Amino acid sequence: MRYAETGYNLEVDLTRGNIERVETDPRDTELYLGGLGTNAKLLWDRVPPEVEPFSPDNLLIFASGLLCGTPATGCNRTIVSTISPQTLLMAFSMMGGFWAPELKYAGYDKVIIRGKSPDLVYLWIKDGHVEIRDAAHLKGKGAVETAELIRQELKEPKAQVAAIGLAGENRVFFASIEQGRSSASRGGIGAVMGDKGLKAVVVRGTRDVNIARPAEFMDLCNDVMRYIKFRNENPVPGVMPILAGLGSPQEMKVHDEKWHTENFMWGNSRVRRKDFWNDDIASAWSKTLDSMRTRLISCYNCPMTCGATISPPGLPTYMMKCFSKLTYTMAAFSDLEFGLGIAQSATEYGVDGFSAPQVMAFALELYENGILTDDDFPGMPLDNEGRFYWLLDKIVRREGIGDVLANGTYWAARQIGKGAEAYAHNNIKKHEQLPLKLSMLNPIYFLMYATGEKMNITQIEGQFPQAPFPEMEQREAFVKDWFQVPDEKFKQYFLDWELRGDNSIPYYPTPEMCCDIVDWQERMHYIDDALGMCAGLSSFPLKPPYHIHNYPKFIEAGAGIEMDEDKLTQAAKRYRTLVRANNIRRGMRRKDDKPPENHWKKRFPELEEKLLDTYYRFKGWNDQGVPTQTALHELGLDYVFDDFEKRGIYSETGDAPSKAASVEEDKEVQS
């Protein structure tokens, strides 16, 4: 008997219309845990670097985490993986809500989709019954509207629907997959789904998930719930309110946006409005949020109400969470009423709430500077907010200039030329980032931004505080009950961290300390993404209920796999390295491991090179960021070394990628 997981994947070939229920190897679960880990293995085995994102041979994988569907609080993430049309690298985006547990209850751990349907279809999964159904009547429908229409059509009000909108159908490079209370947004995963002719994946399950040691597992779950209650009653002092508690950043509960609106960047991530927030704006924004926020909501089996249903006047209700509350507002230099309104349209269209507003602001900045002209914007409204609605519509329909912008700022700038590349300044590995620009280089964040392959800073940062506390008494109080640290040395790192002087950034923490901190934070995110745990209860917040000390117990009692902290750390390192390997053989090298040039005003090139050198050695990578033979062997990844050797990756010199694996810089933009 398999525990926690079902032991079966659903394989769907849309070209042939073939559906198979395939038993999986339990040894893969022990080595890669599940979720992201086994997704990375599938992509390595079956999608070589010669395969383009919009090829029928590219896979689109919907995976439940190993512990999804169990009573583990907050464990509900769907991990969607493919090769991204925007970055040309491995994309993996996490989606909350109810979809992943429902898939487990239907009897599957993953849905693996290959091929392309000649006509628009949706996939219907109900326990042992699976069928590919016609979706011609859903063409052009919004993602949220599609979900409701399908539930009515199937007479299944409890079915969970992951759907694309018009952006996905038209292969917009930053198209999302929307799913009730969450979305898979980063990396253009919705574009791959649209390219495959797949409008939605619908699932309803009524079966059980087996637990290896139920009584022990429930005791662990109860311990977590008690700690969540304690943390909710005892927020961390000395940090901003959205970081003081648990869960995803509590944007839907917060009215005071002074910190974000005066420290994040407006427009095309260019302008900081230091004196923006005042009493009048605070009052107006509070009224807007209170009038449109109908209720706070949670994902499956979670007490943390991190999201909210939003009902703009005259528009259908939709779900919002986290910083998309502000991204449209700040891109347009507008107000919260505009931001919440246009986000409703963007959710129906199915676009990433970080990329889409930045792409539109980028286009208008090019227009203001004469690189694009009136001829590129025929019929665009004169008012500011109207321009954004107009641009959003053109982008998702790929009409006129929208057809260029739909490829994201990196590719659009190259196609437009005339110096437009200088305005596509907020990218990491060709992907738009949160509009956050800072002053002094932070070495921890430099490494997270540079080497992270998740493309989203809130999925990289985590349990180590973002900044030092000014007083030693505050630091001592913080570390007193900081039992989540994997090693006591992290407490000393934090105690010695000062706001100014020799032990302040950028020269403290030292490169060696930064490696420890970044590796710890990354490790926890990668564990979450294999188990299906919400980062808001583990890898993201300070002092979370899930950590490196109790996770092995959950895996043992839940999945029946022998586990301890060292073995779990090694497993996370194994599939994290495999994610890196997937990208290395697609051409990624040291030259790609860099934040935007203007992310910090004060940069230190020599220190940054030292940070990368130190981190690469720490990870067991060579000076180009390629995992070494020794490191791969220690992780049981000798097959990766053999592939790298065959492709000539180790024989490279300088920054030149291997010919067989290169992502050509001058490659024609896919359309």
C-alpha positions in Angstrom: 0.0 0.0 0.0 1.2 3.5 -0.8 0.8 6.1 1.9 0.1 9.9 1.5 0.4 9.5 -2.3 -1.9 7.4 -4.5 1.0 5.8 -6.5 -0.6 6.7 -9.8 -0.2 9.4 -12.4 -2.6 10.3 -15.2 -0.9 10.5 -18.6 -2.9 12.4 -21.3 -1.8 12.6 -24.9 -3.9 15.4 -26.5 -2.6 14.7 -30.0 -3.8 11.1 -30.0 -6.6 11.5 -27.4 -5.0 8.8 -25.3 -5.5 8.5 -21.6 -3.5 6.2 -19.3 -3.3 5.5 -15.6 0.3 4.8 -14.8 1.7 3.3 -11.6 4.7 5.2 -10.3 8.0 4.0 -8.7 8.0 4.4 -4.9 11.8 4.8 -5.1 11.3 8.1 -6.9 9.3 9.3 -4.0 12.0 8.5 -1.6 14.6 10.3 -3.7 12.6 13.3 -4.9 9.7 13.4 -2.5 7.0 14.4 -5.0 5.5 17.6 -6.3 8.3 19.7 -7.7 10.9 17.0 -7.1 9.3 14.4 -9.2 8.2 17.0 -11.8 11.9 18.0 -12.3 12.8 14.3 -12.8 10.0 13.9 -15.4 11.1 17.0 -17.3 14.7 15.8 -17.2 13.8 12.3 -18.5 11.3 13.3 -21.2 11.9 16.9 -22.3 15.4 17.4 -23.7 16.7 20.9 -24.3 16.0 20.7 -28.0 12.3 20.7 -27.3 10.7 24.2 -27.6 8.1 25.4 -25.1 5.3 25.3 -27.8 6.3 21.9 -29.0 3.9 18.9 -28.7 6.8 17.2 -26.9 6.8 19.7 -24.1 5.1 18.4 -21.0 2.6 20.3 -18.8 2.5 18.7 -15.4 -0.1 19.4 -12.7 1.2 17.8 -9.5 -0.1 17.5 -6.0 2.4 17.6 -3.2 3.3 14.5 -1.3 1.2 15.5 1.8 -1.7 17.1 -0.1 -5.0 15.5 0.8 -3.8 14.5 4.3 -4.9 16.4 7.4 -1.7 18.4 7.4 -2.8 22.0 7.9 -2.2 24.3 4.9 -0.9 21.5 2.7 -2.9 22.2 -0.5 -0.5 23.3 -3.3 -0.6 22.3 -6.9 2.8 22.5 -8.5 2.5 23.2 -12.2 5.7 22.6 -14.3 6.7 23.0 -17.9 9.2 24.7 -20.1 8.5 28.4 -20.1 8.0 30.4 -23.4 9.2 33.5 -21.6 12.4 32.3 -20.0 13.0 29.2 -22.2 13.8 27.5 -18.9 12.0 25.2 -16.5 9.0 26.9 -15.0 7.3 25.9 -11.8 4.4 27.8 -10.3 2.5 27.0 -7.1 -1.3 27.2 -7.0 -3.3 27.1 -3.7 -7.0 26.5 -3.3 -8.6 23.1 -3.4 -7.4 21.5 -6.7 -4.4 19.4 -5.5 -6.3 17.6 -2.7 -9.2 17.0 -5.0 -6.8 15.3 -7.5 -5.5 13.0 -4.7 -9.1 12.1 -3.8 -9.7 11.2 -7.5 -6.8 8.8 -7.3 -3.9 10.6 -8.9 -0.7 12.3 -7.8 -0.1 14.1 -11.1 -1.7 14.9 -14.5 1.0 14.8 -17.2 -0.2 16.4 -20.4 1.7 16.1 -23.7 0.8 16.7 -27.4 -1.7 19.2 -28.8 -5.4 18.9 -29.4 -6.5 20.1 -32.9 -9.6 21.6 -31.2 -10.2 23.3 -27.9 -10.9 20.8 -25.2 -11.1 20.3 -21.4 -10.1 17.4 -19.3 -12.7 15.9 -16.9 -11.5 13.7 -14.1 -13.9 12.1 -11.6 -12.4 9.3 -9.6 -11.7 6.5 -12.1 -13.6 8.2 -15.0 -11.5 10.4 -17.2 -12.5 12.0 -20.6 -11.4 14.7 -23.0 -14.4 16.9 -23.7 -15.1 19.5 -26.4 -14.6 23.1 -25.2 -15.5 25.0 -28.4 -18.3 26.7 -26.5 -15.8 28.0 -24.0 -13.5 29.7 -26.5 -12.8 33.2 -25.5 -14.5 32.9 -22.1 -12.9 34.2 -19.0 -11.1 31.8 -16.6 -13.5 32.3 -13.7 -16.5 32.2 -16.0 -15.2 29.0 -17.6 -15.0 27.3 -14.3 -18.6 28.2 -13.5 -19.9 27.1 -16.9 -18.1 23.8 -16.6 -19.5 23.1 -13.2 -23.0 23.8 -14.5 -22.5 21.7 -17.6 -21.3 18.7 -15.5 -23.8 19.3 -12.7 -20.8 19.1 -10.3 -20.9 22.1 -8.1 -17.9 20.9 -6.0 -15.6 20.2 -9.0 -12.3 22.0 -8.9 -11.4 23.8 -12.2 -8.0 25.0 -13.3 -8.7 27.1 -16.4 -7.1 29.6 -18.8 -8.6 32.8 -20.1 -8.1 34.5 -23.5 -4.5 35.2 -22.7 -3.7 31.5 -22.4 -5.6 30.7 -25.6 -3.6 33.3 -27.5 -0.3 32.2 -25.9 0.6 35.4 -24.1 4.0 34.6 -22.6 2.8 35.7 -19.1 -0.6 33.9 -19.2 -1.7 32.3 -15.9 -3.8 29.3 -15.0 -6.6 30.5 -12.7 -8.3 28.2 -10.1 -10.9 29.5 -7.8 -8.9 30.8 -4.9 -5.4 30.8 -6.5 -3.5 30.8 -9.7 -0.3 29.5 -11.3 1.0 32.7 -12.7 4.8 32.8 -13.2 6.6 31.6 -16.3 3.8 31.7 -18.8 2.4 28.3 -17.8 -1.0 29.3 -19.1 0.5 30.0 -22.6 1.7 26.4 -22.8 -1.8 25.1 -21.7 -3.3 27.3 -24.5 -0.8 26.0 -27.0 -1.9 22.5 -26.2 -5.5 23.4 -26.9 -6.5 22.7 -23.3 -9.0 25.2 -21.8 -9.3 23.6 -18.4 -8.5 20.6 -16.2 -11.5 19.7 -14.0 -11.4 17.2 -11.1 -13.7 15.7 -8.6 -12.6 13.1 -6.2 -14.4 11.1 -3.4 -11.7 8.5 -2.5 -9.5 8.3 0.6 -5.8 9.0 1.1 -4.0 6.4 3.3 -1.8 7.6 6.2 1.0 5.3 7.4 0.6 6.1 11.1 -2.6 8.0 11.6 -2.6 8.6 15.3 1.0 9.9 15.3 0.2 12.1 12.2 -2.8 13.7 13.9 -0.8 14.5 17.0 1.7 16.3 14.7 -1.2 18.2 13.0 -2.6 19.2 16.4 0.8 20.5 17.5 0.9 22.7 14.4 -2.6 24.0 15.1 -1.7 24.9 18.6 1.4 26.7 17.5 -0.5 28.6 14.8 -2.9 29.8 17.5 0.0 30.9 19.6 1.6 32.8 16.8 -1.6 34.5 15.9 -1.9 35.7 19.4 1.8 36.7 19.6 2.9 38.4 16.4 6.6 39.1 16.0 7.4 42.6 17.3 9.6 45.1 15.4 8.6 44.1 11.8 6.0 45.3 9.4 2.4 44.0 10.1 2.2 41.7 7.1 5.4 39.9 8.2 4.5 39.8 12.0 2.1 36.9 11.6 1.7 33.7 9.6 0.3 33.0 6.2 1.0 34.7 2.9 1.6 38.5 3.3 -1.7 39.7 4.7 -2.4 42.3 2.1 -6.1 41.7 2.1 -6.4 42.6 5.8 -4.0 45.6 5.8 -5.2 49.1 5.2 -2.0 51.0 5.9 0.0 50.8 2.7 2.5 53.5 3.6 5.5 51.2 3.6 4.7 49.6 0.2 3.6 52.7 -1.6 6.6 54.8 -0.5 9.2 52.1 -0.8 8.1 50.1 -3.8 8.5 51.6 -7.3 5.7 53.1 -9.4 5.3 53.2 -13.2 7.8 50.9 -15.0 9.6 50.3 -11.7 11.2 53.8 -12.0 9.7 56.2 -9.5 9.7 56.2 -5.7 7.0 58.4 -4.1 8.5 59.2 -0.7 5.8 61.5 0.5 2.8 59.9 -1.1 0.9 58.5 1.8 -1.3 60.8 3.8 -4.5 60.8 5.9 -6.8 61.5 2.9 -5.3 58.7 0.8 -5.4 56.3 3.8 -9.1 57.0 4.3 -10.0 56.7 0.6 -8.1 53.4 0.2 -9.6 52.0 3.3 -13.1 52.8 2.1 -12.3 51.2 -1.3 -11.0 48.0 0.2 -13.8 47.7 2.7 -16.5 48.3 0.1 -15.1 45.8 -2.4 -13.8 43.1 -0.1 -16.8 40.8 0.4 -15.0 38.3 2.7 -11.6 36.9 3.7 -11.1 33.3 2.5 -8.7 30.4 3.0 -7.4 27.6 0.9 -8.1 23.9 1.6 -7.7 22.9 5.3 -6.1 26.1 6.4 -7.2 28.6 9.1 -5.2 31.5 7.6 -7.5 33.9 5.7 -4.8 35.2 3.3 -7.1 35.8 0.3 -10.3 37.8 -0.2 -13.2 37.8 -2.6 -13.3 41.2 -4.3 -16.5 42.6 -6.0 -15.8 45.8 -8.0 -19.0 47.7 -8.8 -20.7 46.2 -11.9 -18.2 43.4 -12.3 -18.2 39.7 -11.2 -16.5 38.7 -8.0 -13.0 37.3 -8.1 -10.3 36.2 -5.7 -7.2 38.3 -4.8 -4.2 37.8 -2.5 -0.8 39.2 -1.8 0.8 42.1 -3.7 -1.4 42.1 -6.8 -3.5 44.4 -4.7 -0.9 47.1 -5.5 0.8 46.1 -8.8 -1.7 47.6 -11.2 -2.3 50.6 -9.0 1.4 51.5 -8.8 2.1 50.7 -12.5 -0.5 53.3 -13.5 0.1 55.9 -10.8 -3.5 55.5 -9.9 -5.6 54.6 -6.9 -6.8 51.4 -5.3 -10.2 51.5 -6.9 -8.6 51.3 -10.3 -6.2 48.6 -9.2 -8.9 46.3 -7.8 -11.1 46.9 -10.9 -8.5 46.1 -13.6 -7.3 43.1 -11.6 -10.8 41.6 -12.1 -10.5 41.9 -15.9 -6.9 40.6 -15.7 -8.0 37.5 -13.7 -10.7 36.7 -16.2 -8.2 37.1 -19.1 -5.7 35.0 -17.1 -2.4 37.0 -16.8 0.3 37.2 -14.2 -0.4 40.0 -11.8 3.3 40.9 -11.5 4.2 40.8 -15.2 1.1 42.3 -16.9 1.1 45.7 -15.2 4.8 46.1 -15.7 4.5 45.3 -19.4 1.8 47.9 -19.8 3.8 50.5 -17.9 6.8 49.6 -20.0 4.8 50.3 -23.2 3.6 53.7 -22.0 7.2 54.7 -21.0 8.3 53.8 -24.5 5.5 56.0 -25.8 6.4 58.9 -23.5 10.0 58.7 -24.7 9.2 58.6 -28.4 10.3 55.0 -29.0 6.7 54.0 -29.7 4.4 56.6 -31.4 0.7 57.3 -32.0 0.9 55.0 -34.9 1.5 52.1 -32.5 -1.5 53.0 -30.4 -4.4 53.7 -32.8 -7.6 54.4 -30.8 -5.9 54.3 -27.4 -7.9 56.4 -24.9 -6.4 59.7 -23.6 -7.0 59.1 -19.9 -4.4 57.2 -17.9 -6.6 54.4 -16.5 -8.3 54.0 -19.9 -4.9 53.4 -21.5 -4.2 50.5 -19.2 -7.5 48.8 -19.9 -7.0 49.3 -23.6 -3.5 47.9 -23.5 -4.6 44.9 -21.4 -7.2 44.1 -24.0 -4.8 44.4 -26.9 -2.2 42.2 -25.2 -4.5 39.3 -24.4 -6.0 39.4 -27.9 -2.5 39.9 -29.5 -3.7 42.8 -31.6 -1.4 45.4 -33.0 1.3 46.5 -30.5 -0.3 44.0 -28.1 1.1 41.2 -30.2 4.6 42.4 -29.4 3.9 43.2 -25.8 2.4 39.8 -25.2 5.9 38.3 -25.2 6.9 40.2 -22.1 9.3 43.2 -21.8 12.5 41.3 -22.6 11.4 39.9 -25.9 9.2 42.9 -26.8 12.2 45.3 -26.3 14.3 43.3 -28.7 11.6 43.3 -31.3 10.9 47.0 -31.0 14.6 48.1 -30.9 15.4 51.8 -31.0 16.9 51.6 -27.5 13.8 49.9 -26.0 16.1 47.3 -24.3 17.1 50.0 -21.7 13.5 50.2 -20.6 13.2 46.4 -20.0 15.2 46.9 -16.9 13.3 44.9 -14.3 13.9 41.4 -15.5 15.7 38.3 -14.0 16.2 35.6 -16.6 13.9 37.4 -19.0 11.1 37.6 -16.4 9.5 40.7 -14.9 9.9 41.1 -11.2 8.0 42.8 -8.4 8.5 46.6 -8.7 10.9 46.8 -5.8 14.2 48.8 -6.1 16.4 49.5 -3.1 19.4 51.6 -2.0 22.3 49.6 -0.5 23.2 46.2 -1.9 21.9 43.5 0.4 24.2 40.4 0.0 21.6 37.9 1.1 19.1 39.2 -1.4 21.7 39.5 -4.1 22.3 35.7 -3.9 18.6 34.9 -3.7 17.7 37.1 -6.7 20.7 36.0 -8.7 20.6 32.3 -8.2 16.9 31.6 -7.5 15.1 29.8 -10.3 11.6 30.4 -9.0 11.3 33.9 -10.5 9.4 35.3 -7.5 11.1 36.9 -4.5 8.3 35.9 -2.1 9.1 32.3 -3.1 12.8 32.7 -2.3 13.1 34.8 0.9 12.0 33.4 4.2 12.8 32.5 7.8 15.8 34.8 8.4 14.7 38.4 9.1 14.9 40.8 6.2 16.9 43.4 8.2 18.7 43.7 11.5 16.9 44.8 14.6 18.4 48.1 15.9 18.7 47.1 19.6 20.6 44.1 21.0 17.7 43.6 23.5 15.3 43.1 20.5 17.7 40.6 18.9 18.1 38.7 22.1 14.4 38.5 22.6 13.9 37.3 19.0 16.4 34.4 19.1 15.3 33.3 22.6 12.4 31.1 21.2 13.8 30.7 17.7 13.8 26.9 17.6 13.2 26.7 13.9 16.8 27.3 13.0 18.6 24.3 11.5 21.8 25.2 13.5 22.5 27.5 16.5 25.0 29.5 14.4 22.1 31.3 12.7 21.2 32.9 16.0 24.7 34.3 16.3 24.6 35.6 12.7 21.5 37.6 13.6 22.7 38.8 17.0 25.8 40.2 15.5 24.0 42.0 12.6 24.0 45.8 13.0 22.3 48.6 11.2 25.6 50.4 10.7 29.3 49.9 11.3 31.5 46.9 10.5 28.7 44.4 10.9 26.2 46.0 8.6 25.3 45.5 5.0 26.9 45.1 2.4 29.9 43.6 4.2 27.8 41.7 6.8 26.7 39.0 6.8 29.9 37.7 5.3 29.7 35.7 2.0 30.1 32.5 3.9 27.2 33.4 6.3 25.1 34.5 3.3 25.5 31.1 1.8 24.2 29.4 4.9 21.2 31.8 5.2 20.3 31.6 1.5 20.6 27.8 1.4 18.4 27.5 4.5 15.7 29.7 3.0 15.9 28.0 -0.4 15.9 24.5 1.2 12.6 25.2 3.0 10.9 26.5 -0.1 12.0 23.5 -2.1 10.7 21.1 0.6 7.4 22.9 0.6 7.1 22.6 -3.1 7.6 18.9 -3.0 5.2 18.3 -0.1 2.6 20.8 -1.3 2.8 23.0 1.7 1.8 26.7 1.5 5.0 28.8 2.0 2.9 31.0 4.3 3.1 28.4 7.0 6.7 27.2 6.4 9.3 28.8 4.2 8.2 32.4 4.0 7.2 33.7 7.5 9.3 34.2 10.6 9.1 31.4 13.1 6.6 29.2 11.2 4.8 26.1 12.5 6.5 23.8 9.8 10.3 23.6 9.9 13.3 21.3 9.3 12.8 19.7 12.7 9.2 18.5 12.4 9.0 17.9 8.6 10.8 14.6 8.8 8.2 13.4 11.3 5.4 14.4 9.1 6.9 12.5 6.2 7.5 9.4 8.3 4.1 9.3 9.9 2.3 10.4 6.7 4.1 8.7 3.9 5.8 5.9 5.8 9.2 6.9 4.4 12.1 6.7 6.8 13.3 10.3 7.2 15.5 12.5 9.3 16.8 16.1 8.9 19.9 15.1 7.0 18.1 12.8 4.6 15.4 15.5 4.0 18.1 18.1 3.4 19.8 15.8 0.9 16.6 15.0 -0.9 15.8 18.8 -1.3 19.4 19.4 -2.5 19.0 16.5 -5.0 15.9 17.9 -6.8 17.0 21.5 -6.4 20.1 20.5 -8.3 18.0 18.7 -10.9 16.0 21.9 -11.5 19.4 23.6 -12.0 20.5 20.8 -14.3 17.4 21.2 -16.4 18.2 24.8 -16.9 21.9 24.3 -17.4 21.4 22.1 -20.4 19.0 24.7 -21.8 21.9 27.2 -21.8 21.7 28.9 -18.4 25.1 29.9 -17.0 26.7 32.4 -14.6 25.9 35.3 -17.0 22.2 34.7 -16.2 22.7 34.7 -12.4 22.2 38.4 -11.9 19.6 40.8 -10.6 18.5 43.9 -12.6 21.4 46.3 -12.9 19.4 49.1 -11.1 17.9 46.9 -8.4 20.2 48.6 -5.9 21.5 52.2 -6.2 24.8 51.2 -4.5 26.4 48.2 -6.1 29.7 46.5 -5.3 30.9 44.4 -8.3 33.9 42.8 -6.6 31.8 41.7 -3.6 29.0 40.4 -5.9 31.6 38.3 -7.8 32.9 37.0 -4.5 29.4 36.2 -3.3 28.7 34.2 -6.4 32.1 32.4 -6.3 31.5 31.5 -2.6 28.0 30.3 -3.2 28.9 28.2 -6.2 31.6 26.4 -4.2 29.1 26.0 -1.3 26.6 24.4 -3.7 29.2 22.2 -5.4 29.0 24.1 -8.7 31.9 25.2 -10.9 32.6 28.8 -11.8 29.9 28.8 -14.5 27.3 27.6 -12.0 27.3 24.0 -13.4 27.0 21.2 -10.8 30.3 19.3 -10.6 30.8 15.6 -11.1 31.6 15.2 -7.4 28.5 17.0 -6.3 26.3 15.1 -8.7 27.7 11.8 -7.7 27.1 12.5 -4.0 23.4 13.2 -4.8 23.0 10.1 -6.9 22.7 12.2 -10.1 25.4 10.5 -12.1 23.0 10.4 -15.1 23.1 14.2 -15.1 26.9 14.2 -15.3 26.8 11.7 -18.1 24.4 13.9 -20.1 26.5 17.1 -19.4 29.6 15.2 -20.6 27.9 14.0 -23.8 26.8 17.5 -24.6 30.2 19.0 -24.0 29.0 21.3 -21.2 32.1 20.7 -19.0 34.5 21.5 -21.9 33.2 25.1 -22.3 35.4 28.1 -21.7 34.4 31.5 -20.6 30.7 32.3 -20.7 30.1 30.4 -24.0 27.3 27.8 -23.6 27.6 24.5 -25.3 26.3 24.4 -28.9 24.0 21.5 -28.2 22.3 23.1 -25.2 22.4 26.8 -26.0 19.4 29.1 -25.7 20.4 31.3 -28.7 20.3 35.0 -27.7 19.3 35.9 -31.2 16.7 33.2 -31.5 13.5 34.4 -33.2 10.8 35.2 -30.7 8.2 32.5 -30.6 4.7 33.5 -31.5 
